Amino acid sequence: MTRGRTRAGRDPQADELAVLDEADRRVLVTGGLSIGIFAAVFAAAPGASVDHIVTDPQRLAAAERLSVTPADAELPDPKANPYPVTANTSANPASLAATLRATWQARPDPATGSGMD
């Protein structure tokens, strides 16, 4: 058995993602380093919808070929709906701040009062 896969070769997280609403399966990756495209591809593999904010033409083309939605921009759109999962691979503090602002905020659980959903 290969690590991270079931005996049938299926990613176990794919089933968990399949039951979520489409909005809950979105991932934002910002940053143009190679690790950014790796993060985007790994998020897309089990079925998440991934937006990758990057300006490098080669990485834009690679993202498109790898089932990731590329956006030629320095920062995420501040008017876009927030993402449940975000990753920033840039050393730019403005990119990190914009990525954090694009992340869903935890909502208190009325039953427990905790900040986790």
N, CA, C and O atoms as CSV, one atom per row, in Angstrom:
chain,resi,resn,atom,element,x,y,z
A,1,MET,N,N,0.843,-1.169,0.000
A,1,MET,CA,C,0.000,0.000,0.000
A,1,MET,C,C,0.893,1.239,0.000
A,1,MET,O,O,1.855,1.311,0.766
A,2,THR,N,N,0.585,2.197,-0.841
A,2,THR,CA,C,1.318,3.444,-0.921
A,2,THR,C,C,0.855,4.387,0.180
A,2,THR,O,O,-0.341,4.484,0.455
A,3,ARG,N,N,1.778,5.069,0.799
A,3,ARG,CA,C,1.439,6.000,1.869
A,3,ARG,C,C,0.463,7.062,1.359
A,3,ARG,O,O,0.655,7.636,0.287
A,4,GLY,N,N,-0.610,7.316,2.165
A,4,GLY,CA,C,-1.568,8.343,1.807
A,4,GLY,C,C,-2.652,7.879,0.846
A,4,GLY,O,O,-3.513,8.670,0.462
A,5,ARG,N,N,-2.626,6.644,0.463
A,5,ARG,CA,C,-3.625,6.115,-0.471
A,5,ARG,C,C,-4.258,4.861,0.114
A,5,ARG,O,O,-3.647,4.169,0.928
A,6,THR,N,N,-5.469,4.577,-0.298
A,6,THR,CA,C,-6.109,3.331,0.111
A,6,THR,C,C,-5.586,2.212,-0.779
A,6,THR,O,O,-4.848,2.465,-1.732
A,7,ARG,N,N,-5.962,0.989,-0.474
A,7,ARG,CA,C,-5.514,-0.142,-1.302
A,7,ARG,C,C,-5.958,0.005,-2.750
A,7,ARG,O,O,-5.279,-0.465,-3.663
A,8,ALA,N,N,-7.090,0.652,-2.959
A,8,ALA,CA,C,-7.585,0.830,-4.327
A,8,ALA,C,C,-6.871,1.975,-5.034
A,8,ALA,O,O,-7.141,2.239,-6.206
A,9,GLY,N,N,-5.945,2.675,-4.325
A,9,GLY,CA,C,-5.227,3.773,-4.944
A,9,GLY,C,C,-5.961,5.094,-4.851
A,9,GLY,O,O,-5.528,6.084,-5.441
A,10,ARG,N,N,-7.060,5.128,-4.124
A,10,ARG,CA,C,-7.867,6.340,-4.003
A,10,ARG,C,C,-7.400,7.145,-2.792
A,10,ARG,O,O,-7.104,6.577,-1.741
A,11,ASP,N,N,-7.336,8.457,-2.938
A,11,ASP,CA,C,-6.951,9.342,-1.852
A,11,ASP,C,C,-8.061,9.347,-0.804
A,11,ASP,O,O,-9.205,9.645,-1.147
A,12,PRO,N,N,-7.771,9.028,0.464
A,12,PRO,CA,C,-8.834,8.956,1.473
A,12,PRO,C,C,-9.519,10.298,1.725
A,12,PRO,O,O,-10.681,10.316,2.131
A,13,GLN,N,N,-8.833,11.422,1.495
A,13,GLN,CA,C,-9.456,12.725,1.702
A,13,GLN,C,C,-10.469,13.061,0.609
A,13,GLN,O,O,-11.308,13.941,0.800
A,14,ALA,N,N,-10.405,12.387,-0.509
A,14,ALA,CA,C,-11.339,12.669,-1.601
A,14,ALA,C,C,-12.778,12.416,-1.161
A,14,ALA,O,O,-13.674,13.186,-1.509
A,15,ASP,N,N,-13.008,11.356,-0.407
A,15,ASP,CA,C,-14.359,11.066,0.074
A,15,ASP,C,C,-14.828,12.125,1.058
A,15,ASP,O,O,-15.989,12.533,1.032
A,16,GLU,N,N,-13.926,12.572,1.928
A,16,GLU,CA,C,-14.286,13.610,2.892
A,16,GLU,C,C,-14.599,14.928,2.186
A,16,GLU,O,O,-15.536,15.627,2.573
A,17,LEU,N,N,-13.835,15.270,1.169
A,17,LEU,CA,C,-14.094,16.495,0.412
A,17,LEU,C,C,-15.400,16.415,-0.362
A,17,LEU,O,O,-16.105,17.414,-0.501
A,18,ALA,N,N,-15.721,15.240,-0.862
A,18,ALA,CA,C,-16.907,15.075,-1.710
A,18,ALA,C,C,-18.208,15.418,-0.978
A,18,ALA,O,O,-19.180,15.826,-1.614
A,19,VAL,N,N,-18.238,15.259,0.338
A,19,VAL,CA,C,-19.474,15.529,1.078
A,19,VAL,C,C,-19.611,16.998,1.467
A,19,VAL,O,O,-20.674,17.409,1.933
A,20,LEU,N,N,-18.567,17.792,1.289
A,20,LEU,CA,C,-18.618,19.211,1.642
A,20,LEU,C,C,-19.285,20.027,0.539
A,20,LEU,O,O,-19.271,19.645,-0.631
A,21,ASP,N,N,-19.867,21.151,0.932
A,21,ASP,CA,C,-20.374,22.097,-0.056
A,21,ASP,C,C,-19.209,22.596,-0.899
A,21,ASP,O,O,-18.066,22.610,-0.440
A,22,GLU,N,N,-19.493,23.001,-2.122
A,22,GLU,CA,C,-18.439,23.467,-3.016
A,22,GLU,C,C,-17.650,24.625,-2.402
A,22,GLU,O,O,-16.431,24.688,-2.564
A,23,ALA,N,N,-18.321,25.537,-1.705
A,23,ALA,CA,C,-17.639,26.678,-1.083
A,23,ALA,C,C,-16.651,26.238,-0.008
A,23,ALA,O,O,-15.679,26.942,0.267
A,24,ASP,N,N,-16.892,25.084,0.597
A,24,ASP,CA,C,-16.008,24.575,1.639
A,24,ASP,C,C,-14.814,23.811,1.078
A,24,ASP,O,O,-13.931,23.403,1.832
A,25,ARG,N,N,-14.779,23.616,-0.232
A,25,ARG,CA,C,-13.677,22.881,-0.873
A,25,ARG,C,C,-12.751,23.806,-1.634
A,25,ARG,O,O,-12.042,23.368,-2.540
A,26,ARG,N,N,-12.749,25.093,-1.275
A,26,ARG,CA,C,-11.915,26.062,-1.991
A,26,ARG,C,C,-10.618,26.328,-1.227
A,26,ARG,O,O,-10.601,26.399,0.002
A,27,VAL,N,N,-9.542,26.473,-1.986
A,27,VAL,CA,C,-8.218,26.744,-1.424
A,27,VAL,C,C,-7.608,27.905,-2.198
A,27,VAL,O,O,-7.710,27.972,-3.423
A,28,LEU,N,N,-6.973,28.815,-1.468
A,28,LEU,CA,C,-6.238,29.922,-2.079
A,28,LEU,C,C,-4.761,29.737,-1.779
A,28,LEU,O,O,-4.374,29.557,-0.625
A,29,VAL,N,N,-3.935,29.780,-2.821
A,29,VAL,CA,C,-2.488,29.731,-2.655
A,29,VAL,C,C,-1.926,31.008,-3.266
A,29,VAL,O,O,-2.197,31.319,-4.426
A,30,THR,N,N,-1.144,31.744,-2.484
A,30,THR,CA,C,-0.505,32.958,-2.985
A,30,THR,C,C,1.000,32.790,-2.913
A,30,THR,O,O,1.521,32.134,-2.011
A,31,GLY,N,N,1.684,33.378,-3.856
A,31,GLY,CA,C,3.139,33.327,-3.877
A,31,GLY,C,C,3.650,32.570,-5.074
A,31,GLY,O,O,3.099,31.541,-5.466
A,32,GLY,N,N,4.723,33.099,-5.654
A,32,GLY,CA,C,5.207,32.547,-6.904
A,32,GLY,C,C,6.358,31.571,-6.801
A,32,GLY,O,O,6.868,31.116,-7.824
A,33,LEU,N,N,6.775,31.243,-5.609
A,33,LEU,CA,C,7.875,30.288,-5.501
A,33,LEU,C,C,7.403,28.899,-5.917
A,33,LEU,O,O,6.201,28.640,-5.987
A,34,SER,N,N,8.337,28.023,-6.187
A,34,SER,CA,C,7.975,26.665,-6.612
A,34,SER,C,C,7.077,25.976,-5.605
A,34,SER,O,O,6.191,25.212,-5.988
A,35,ILE,N,N,7.292,26.235,-4.316
A,35,ILE,CA,C,6.462,25.593,-3.301
A,35,ILE,C,C,4.996,25.982,-3.469
A,35,ILE,O,O,4.110,25.219,-3.082
A,36,GLY,N,N,4.727,27.150,-4.038
A,36,GLY,CA,C,3.348,27.577,-4.272
A,36,GLY,C,C,2.626,26.664,-5.244
A,36,GLY,O,O,1.482,26.281,-4.996
A,37,ILE,N,N,3.267,26.311,-6.336
A,37,ILE,CA,C,2.620,25.433,-7.317
A,37,ILE,C,C,2.479,24.033,-6.733
A,37,ILE,O,O,1.491,23.348,-7.000
A,38,PHE,N,N,3.462,23.600,-5.936
A,38,PHE,CA,C,3.343,22.297,-5.272
A,38,PHE,C,C,2.150,22.295,-4.321
A,38,PHE,O,O,1.360,21.351,-4.318
A,39,ALA,N,N,2.016,23.349,-3.514
A,39,ALA,CA,C,0.886,23.436,-2.574
A,39,ALA,C,C,-0.436,23.417,-3.326
A,39,ALA,O,O,-1.379,22.746,-2.907
A,40,ALA,N,N,-0.512,24.142,-4.426
A,40,ALA,CA,C,-1.742,24.199,-5.209
A,40,ALA,C,C,-2.096,22.829,-5.793
A,40,ALA,O,O,-3.255,22.415,-5.756
A,41,VAL,N,N,-1.113,22.143,-6.323
A,41,VAL,CA,C,-1.348,20.824,-6.930
A,41,VAL,C,C,-1.761,19.810,-5.863
A,41,VAL,O,O,-2.672,19.014,-6.090
A,42,PHE,N,N,-1.105,19.830,-4.710
A,42,PHE,CA,C,-1.471,18.893,-3.642
A,42,PHE,C,C,-2.880,19.162,-3.127
A,42,PHE,O,O,-3.590,18.225,-2.762
A,43,ALA,N,N,-3.291,20.420,-3.093
A,43,ALA,CA,C,-4.656,20.739,-2.663
A,43,ALA,C,C,-5.677,20.303,-3.711
A,43,ALA,O,O,-6.774,19.866,-3.363
A,44,ALA,N,N,-5.330,20.415,-4.973
A,44,ALA,CA,C,-6.247,20.051,-6.054
A,44,ALA,C,C,-6.380,18.542,-6.228
A,44,ALA,O,O,-7.415,18.062,-6.692
A,45,ALA,N,N,-5.351,17.794,-5.864
A,45,ALA,CA,C,-5.341,16.348,-6.113
A,45,ALA,C,C,-6.551,15.617,-5.546
A,45,ALA,O,O,-7.130,14.797,-6.258
A,46,PRO,N,N,-6.967,15.865,-4.302
A,46,PRO,CA,C,-8.130,15.147,-3.789
A,46,PRO,C,C,-9.461,15.768,-4.196
A,46,PRO,O,O,-10.516,15.241,-3.844
A,47,GLY,N,N,-9.432,16.875,-4.927
A,47,GLY,CA,C,-10.682,17.428,-5.438
A,47,GLY,C,C,-11.031,18.828,-4.982
A,47,GLY,O,O,-12.135,19.300,-5.254
A,48,ALA,N,N,-10.123,19.507,-4.293
A,48,ALA,CA,C,-10.408,20.890,-3.898
A,48,ALA,C,C,-10.321,21.807,-5.112
A,48,ALA,O,O,-9.580,21.529,-6.055
A,49,SER,N,N,-11.068,22.881,-5.086
A,49,SER,CA,C,-10.999,23.911,-6.110
A,49,SER,C,C,-9.940,24.910,-5.664
A,49,SER,O,O,-10.086,25.540,-4.616
A,50,VAL,N,N,-8.872,25.062,-6.451
A,50,VAL,CA,C,-7.722,25.856,-6.028
A,50,VAL,C,C,-7.522,27.061,-6.927
A,50,VAL,O,O,-7.481,26.946,-8.152
A,51,ASP,N,N,-7.397,28.229,-6.287
A,51,ASP,CA,C,-7.013,29.461,-6.977
A,51,ASP,C,C,-5.575,29.771,-6.575
A,51,ASP,O,O,-5.240,29.789,-5.391
A,52,HIS,N,N,-4.723,30.017,-7.581
A,52,HIS,CA,C,-3.316,30.306,-7.309
A,52,HIS,C,C,-2.995,31.702,-7.818
A,52,HIS,O,O,-3.068,31.971,-9.017
A,53,ILE,N,N,-2.639,32.585,-6.894
A,53,ILE,CA,C,-2.270,33.958,-7.230
A,53,ILE,C,C,-0.767,33.985,-7.473
A,53,ILE,O,O,0.023,33.740,-6.562
A,54,VAL,N,N,-0.383,34.283,-8.705
A,54,VAL,CA,C,1.035,34.240,-9.087
A,54,VAL,C,C,1.228,35.141,-10.308
A,54,VAL,O,O,0.302,35.319,-11.099
A,55,THR,N,N,2.421,35.706,-10.464
A,55,THR,CA,C,2.671,36.595,-11.603
A,55,THR,C,C,3.632,36.012,-12.629
A,55,THR,O,O,3.718,36.523,-13.746
A,56,ASP,N,N,4.350,34.966,-12.281
A,56,ASP,CA,C,5.318,34.374,-13.198
A,56,ASP,C,C,4.596,33.653,-14.334
A,56,ASP,O,O,3.776,32.773,-14.071
A,57,PRO,N,N,4.886,34.009,-15.609
A,57,PRO,CA,C,4.184,33.389,-16.747
A,57,PRO,C,C,4.325,31.865,-16.809
A,57,PRO,O,O,3.373,31.175,-17.172
A,58,GLN,N,N,5.505,31.328,-16.457
A,58,GLN,CA,C,5.695,29.880,-16.500
A,58,GLN,C,C,4.847,29.185,-15.436
A,58,GLN,O,O,4.274,28.126,-15.690
A,59,ARG,N,N,4.768,29.773,-14.262
A,59,ARG,CA,C,3.964,29.161,-13.203
A,59,ARG,C,C,2.469,29.318,-13.481
A,59,ARG,O,O,1.675,28.448,-13.123
A,60,LEU,N,N,2.092,30.417,-14.112
A,60,LEU,CA,C,0.690,30.575,-14.521
A,60,LEU,C,C,0.301,29.457,-15.481
A,60,LEU,O,O,-0.754,28.839,-15.337
A,61,ALA,N,N,1.164,29.206,-16.460
A,61,ALA,CA,C,0.895,28.154,-17.442
A,61,ALA,C,C,0.887,26.775,-16.781
A,61,ALA,O,O,0.046,25.936,-17.104
A,62,ALA,N,N,1.819,26.540,-15.860
A,62,ALA,CA,C,1.873,25.245,-15.172
A,62,ALA,C,C,0.616,25.031,-14.343
A,62,ALA,O,O,0.058,23.934,-14.338
A,63,ALA,N,N,0.169,26.059,-13.646
A,63,ALA,CA,C,-1.045,25.934,-12.830
A,63,ALA,C,C,-2.232,25.554,-13.696
A,63,ALA,O,O,-3.020,24.682,-13.331
A,64,GLU,N,N,-2.357,26.195,-14.824
A,64,GLU,CA,C,-3.477,25.902,-15.720
A,64,GLU,C,C,-3.442,24.456,-16.207
A,64,GLU,O,O,-4.482,23.803,-16.295
A,65,ARG,N,N,-2.259,23.962,-16.521
A,65,ARG,CA,C,-2.120,22.573,-16.988
A,65,ARG,C,C,-2.420,21.571,-15.880
A,65,ARG,O,O,-2.768,20.424,-16.159
A,66,LEU,N,N,-2.288,21.996,-14.624
A,66,LEU,CA,C,-2.416,21.075,-13.494
A,66,LEU,C,C,-3.748,21.213,-12.753
A,66,LEU,O,O,-3.826,20.893,-11.566
A,67,SER,N,N,-4.782,21.679,-13.428
A,67,SER,CA,C,-6.135,21.780,-12.863
A,67,SER,C,C,-6.239,22.763,-11.705
A,67,SER,O,O,-7.046,22.581,-10.793
A,68,VAL,N,N,-5.418,23.802,-11.748
A,68,VAL,CA,C,-5.457,24.871,-10.761
A,68,VAL,C,C,-5.857,26.135,-11.504
A,68,VAL,O,O,-5.425,26.347,-12.637
A,69,THR,N,N,-6.680,26.982,-10.880
A,69,THR,CA,C,-7.103,28.225,-11.516
A,69,THR,C,C,-6.082,29.311,-11.199
A,69,THR,O,O,-5.998,29.771,-10.060
A,70,PRO,N,N,-5.298,29.727,-12.210
A,70,PRO,CA,C,-4.297,30.753,-11.949
A,70,PRO,C,C,-4.889,32.159,-12.070
A,70,PRO,O,O,-5.839,32.384,-12.820
A,71,ALA,N,N,-4.312,33.095,-11.323
A,71,ALA,CA,C,-4.682,34.502,-11.446
A,71,ALA,C,C,-3.398,35.305,-11.490
A,71,ALA,O,O,-2.578,35.229,-10.575
A,72,ASP,N,N,-3.223,36.076,-12.556
A,72,ASP,CA,C,-2.030,36.897,-12.724
A,72,ASP,C,C,-2.217,38.166,-11.903
A,72,ASP,O,O,-2.720,39.174,-12.398
A,73,ALA,N,N,-1.801,38.100,-10.635
A,73,ALA,CA,C,-1.968,39.232,-9.727
A,73,ALA,C,C,-0.915,39.151,-8.637
A,73,ALA,O,O,-0.382,38.078,-8.350
A,74,GLU,N,N,-0.619,40.292,-8.033
A,74,GLU,CA,C,0.323,40.333,-6.912
A,74,GLU,C,C,-0.337,39.864,-5.617
A,74,GLU,O,O,0.287,39.185,-4.800
A,75,LEU,N,N,-1.620,40.239,-5.439
A,75,LEU,CA,C,-2.343,39.954,-4.203
A,75,LEU,C,C,-3.734,39.435,-4.527
A,75,LEU,O,O,-4.252,39.702,-5.612
A,76,PRO,N,N,-4.350,38.701,-3.610
A,76,PRO,CA,C,-5.733,38.251,-3.834
A,76,PRO,C,C,-6.691,39.436,-3.865
A,76,PRO,O,O,-6.426,40.479,-3.267
A,77,ASP,N,N,-7.786,39.267,-4.557
A,77,ASP,CA,C,-8.809,40.304,-4.658
A,77,ASP,C,C,-9.457,40.489,-3.281
A,77,ASP,O,O,-10.028,39.540,-2.743
A,78,PRO,N,N,-9.381,41.683,-2.706
A,78,PRO,CA,C,-9.955,41.880,-1.371
A,78,PRO,C,C,-11.480,41.780,-1.342
A,78,PRO,O,O,-12.067,41.645,-0.268
A,79,LYS,N,N,-12.128,41.843,-2.505
A,79,LYS,CA,C,-13.591,41.755,-2.573
A,79,LYS,C,C,-14.082,40.321,-2.782
A,79,LYS,O,O,-15.286,40.069,-2.747
A,80,ALA,N,N,-13.164,39.386,-2.997
A,80,ALA,CA,C,-13.539,37.992,-3.242
A,80,ALA,C,C,-14.045,37.348,-1.959
A,80,ALA,O,O,-13.705,37.780,-0.857
A,81,ASN,N,N,-14.857,36.317,-2.113
A,81,ASN,CA,C,-15.325,35.563,-0.949
A,81,ASN,C,C,-14.133,34.932,-0.245
A,81,ASN,O,O,-13.208,34.454,-0.902
A,82,PRO,N,N,-14.145,34.926,1.089
A,82,PRO,CA,C,-13.024,34.321,1.825
A,82,PRO,C,C,-12.937,32.814,1.579
A,82,PRO,O,O,-13.921,32.166,1.223
A,83,TYR,N,N,-11.749,32.282,1.774
A,83,TYR,CA,C,-11.464,30.865,1.557
A,83,TYR,C,C,-11.348,30.138,2.897
A,83,TYR,O,O,-10.844,30.712,3.863
A,84,PRO,N,N,-11.805,28.887,2.971
A,84,PRO,CA,C,-11.631,28.127,4.208
A,84,PRO,C,C,-10.182,27.717,4.442
A,84,PRO,O,O,-9.762,27.548,5.587
A,85,VAL,N,N,-9.418,27.558,3.369
A,85,VAL,CA,C,-8.019,27.151,3.472
A,85,VAL,C,C,-7.184,28.074,2.604
A,85,VAL,O,O,-7.498,28.291,1.434
A,86,THR,N,N,-6.111,28.620,3.185
A,86,THR,CA,C,-5.197,29.468,2.421
A,86,THR,C,C,-3.759,29.075,2.738
A,86,THR,O,O,-3.457,28.557,3.813
A,87,ALA,N,N,-2.886,29.337,1.774
A,87,ALA,CA,C,-1.449,29.116,1.974
A,87,ALA,C,C,-0.704,30.246,1.285
A,87,ALA,O,O,-1.019,30.603,0.150
A,88,ASN,N,N,0.274,30.804,1.964
A,88,ASN,CA,C,1.098,31.859,1.397
A,88,ASN,C,C,2.528,31.364,1.331
A,88,ASN,O,O,3.089,30.942,2.342
A,89,THR,N,N,3.121,31.411,0.150
A,89,THR,CA,C,4.489,30.940,-0.027
A,89,THR,C,C,5.427,32.071,-0.391
A,89,THR,O,O,6.551,31.834,-0.835
A,90,SER,N,N,4.976,33.286,-0.209
A,90,SER,CA,C,5.756,34.464,-0.552
A,90,SER,C,C,6.490,34.983,0.674
A,90,SER,O,O,6.045,34.774,1.803
A,91,ALA,N,N,7.605,35.654,0.459
A,91,ALA,CA,C,8.321,36.321,1.550
A,91,ALA,C,C,7.849,37.762,1.697
A,91,ALA,O,O,8.403,38.521,2.493
A,92,ASN,N,N,6.830,38.142,0.934
A,92,ASN,CA,C,6.309,39.505,0.938
A,92,ASN,C,C,5.285,39.671,2.071
A,92,ASN,O,O,4.254,38.999,2.060
A,93,PRO,N,N,5.546,40.549,3.043
A,93,PRO,CA,C,4.596,40.743,4.145
A,93,PRO,C,C,3.206,41.194,3.669
A,93,PRO,O,O,2.202,40.820,4.276
A,94,ALA,N,N,3.134,41.986,2.600
A,94,ALA,CA,C,1.832,42.421,2.082
A,94,ALA,C,C,1.039,41.235,1.536
A,94,ALA,O,O,-0.184,41.186,1.670
A,95,SER,N,N,1.739,40.280,0.921
A,95,SER,CA,C,1.072,39.082,0.408
A,95,SER,C,C,0.539,38.235,1.555
A,95,SER,O,O,-0.579,37.726,1.484
A,96,LEU,N,N,1.331,38.082,2.609
A,96,LEU,CA,C,0.875,37.324,3.770
A,96,LEU,C,C,-0.349,37.996,4.397
A,96,LEU,O,O,-1.334,37.326,4.707
A,97,ALA,N,N,-0.289,39.300,4.581
A,97,ALA,CA,C,-1.418,40.024,5.183
A,97,ALA,C,C,-2.674,39.889,4.331
A,97,ALA,O,O,-3.761,39.668,4.865
A,98,ALA,N,N,-2.539,40.019,3.017
A,98,ALA,CA,C,-3.696,39.899,2.122
A,98,ALA,C,C,-4.257,38.480,2.140
A,98,ALA,O,O,-5.472,38.290,2.083
A,99,THR,N,N,-3.379,37.491,2.220
A,99,THR,CA,C,-3.820,36.093,2.276
A,99,THR,C,C,-4.572,35.822,3.571
A,99,THR,O,O,-5.602,35.147,3.561
A,100,LEU,N,N,-4.074,36.336,4.669
A,100,LEU,CA,C,-4.763,36.156,5.949
A,100,LEU,C,C,-6.137,36.822,5.934
A,100,LEU,O,O,-7.098,36.282,6.482
A,101,ARG,N,N,-6.228,37.995,5.306
A,101,ARG,CA,C,-7.534,38.667,5.197
A,101,ARG,C,C,-8.494,37.887,4.308
A,101,ARG,O,O,-9.711,38.012,4.445
A,102,ALA,N,N,-7.949,37.078,3.394
A,102,ALA,CA,C,-8.781,36.282,2.480
A,102,ALA,C,C,-9.212,34.954,3.092
A,102,ALA,O,O,-9.895,34.165,2.438
A,103,THR,N,N,-8.821,34.700,4.337
A,103,THR,CA,C,-9.137,33.441,5.022
A,103,THR,C,C,-10.400,33.604,5.850
A,103,THR,O,O,-10.611,34.632,6.493
A,104,TRP,N,N,-11.251,32.551,5.822
A,104,TRP,CA,C,-12.443,32.553,6.669
A,104,TRP,C,C,-12.046,32.834,8.107
A,104,TRP,O,O,-10.998,32.385,8.572
A,105,GLN,N,N,-12.877,33.569,8.795
A,105,GLN,CA,C,-12.688,33.791,10.229
A,105,GLN,C,C,-13.447,32.713,10.985
A,105,GLN,O,O,-14.543,32.324,10.580
A,106,ALA,N,N,-12.880,32.233,12.067
A,106,ALA,CA,C,-13.555,31.215,12.887
A,106,ALA,C,C,-14.823,31.809,13.474
A,106,ALA,O,O,-14.834,32.950,13.937
A,107,ARG,N,N,-15.875,31.034,13.452
A,107,ARG,CA,C,-17.149,31.452,14.050
A,107,ARG,C,C,-17.346,30.663,15.336
A,107,ARG,O,O,-17.138,29.450,15.344
A,108,PRO,N,N,-17.748,31.330,16.437
A,108,PRO,CA,C,-17.961,30.593,17.677
A,108,PRO,C,C,-19.039,29.538,17.528
A,108,PRO,O,O,-20.066,29.762,16.888
A,109,ASP,N,N,-18.788,28.380,18.129
A,109,ASP,CA,C,-19.777,27.302,18.148
A,109,ASP,C,C,-20.773,27.603,19.264
A,109,ASP,O,O,-20.376,27.670,20.427
A,110,PRO,N,N,-22.075,27.791,18.943
A,110,PRO,CA,C,-23.035,28.151,19.977
A,110,PRO,C,C,-23.144,27.106,21.083
A,110,PRO,O,O,-23.483,27.443,22.218
A,111,ALA,N,N,-22.864,25.852,20.771
A,111,ALA,CA,C,-22.997,24.788,21.762
A,111,ALA,C,C,-21.857,24.808,22.776
A,111,ALA,O,O,-22.057,24.519,23.956
A,112,THR,N,N,-20.650,25.154,22.299
A,112,THR,CA,C,-19.493,25.081,23.183
A,112,THR,C,C,-18.877,26.440,23.494
A,112,THR,O,O,-18.144,26.589,24.472
A,113,GLY,N,N,-19.180,27.434,22.652
A,113,GLY,CA,C,-18.590,28.754,22.835
A,113,GLY,C,C,-17.157,28.839,22.312
A,113,GLY,O,O,-16.527,29.894,22.395
A,114,SER,N,N,-16.643,27.739,21.776
A,114,SER,CA,C,-15.269,27.768,21.257
A,114,SER,C,C,-15.241,28.451,19.904
A,114,SER,O,O,-16.277,28.614,19.258
A,115,GLY,N,N,-14.054,28.850,19.479
A,115,GLY,CA,C,-13.890,29.516,18.203
A,115,GLY,C,C,-13.736,28.580,17.037
A,115,GLY,O,O,-13.441,29.025,15.928
A,116,MET,N,N,-13.926,27.304,17.252
A,116,MET,CA,C,-13.775,26.328,16.172
A,116,MET,C,C,-15.140,25.966,15.621
A,116,MET,O,O,-16.114,25.863,16.366
A,117,ASP,N,N,-15.204,25.775,14.323
A,117,ASP,CA,C,-16.456,25.344,13.681
A,117,ASP,C,C,-16.645,23.872,13.889
A,117,ASP,O,O,-17.636,23.305,13.430
